[in-house]
């Protein structure tokens, strides 16, 4: 028997089409009556040991909360129950793969949902991919949603 999904971790890079993946997270949460935790990881440009100034982190956190609010309201036009969905919003600084795996350990979600951008074989071999790295080490089900190239109409 498949375990009940009570908690979904949605990891987002807030790229232009991240709202497309957010729809999947909302739909899955609705279907399973689950809580959604939204995780955005800021990778520091200063390298390991970089500490983001509190003001900068607060500014990014405000933008993240605003964007999630806008996306939720927009999706709520089609399905009003999305607006009242139990959500937690988490902004963390560090290596995206490591932070996602740490957050899975902390929050104990039943599934991880994340988007991925299409990259060529050469790009993937050289750069790697957060989704690929997470898949190699995670111990819960992961839903990988391909992000389309076309922008969604209501993303800033």
Secondary structure by P-SEA (a helix, b strand, c coil): ccccccbbbbbbcccccaaaaaaaaaaaaaaacbbbbbbbbbbbcccccccccaaaaaaaaaaaaaaaaaaaaaaaaacccccccbbbbbbbbccaaaaaaaaaaaacccccccccccccaaaaaacccaaaaaaaccccbbbbbbbbcccccccc
